[in-house]
């Protein structure tokens, strides 16, 4: 089962070197175990694309308050939803305060 875990922007101080080291170790562990498929930060501004009646509209961002924007993601593959939730719990235990989302990814297996 694949899941997309996302985090929203928060009004917090940048992570300490200790937090960064702990996160790097967690990412390395998940990568070695084959759980982590991709991860990265996202441009908070982004580009909005909409389609209506055959007309495509493209607009440069930003669009939402920083605390509402999705700022990072991790694509993981786990045996169950519960395992995905546990990965998220471990992530938030390292990072501390914040908010995110876990969504199952359907479609062709990469």
C-alpha angles and dihedrals in degrees: 000000000000124000134186113218115194134183129208125224116265134193094246137127117265114272118272121246088255092055090046091052092048091048091049090053091049092050091048091050092050091046093051090049091052092240098113112070099169140346138178151134123269131223104253092213098055128161124273117218123188134174126201130161092348093307117119118205122193119191129178118233167229097136109161139034112281091248090058098046120100104241105175143015143193125199109207137178117214138162093244147005088254091058090051090052090050090053089051091049090053091049094051092045087060098040099040121204122028146091134256147153138237118209128176113239116222127193139060115356111245 
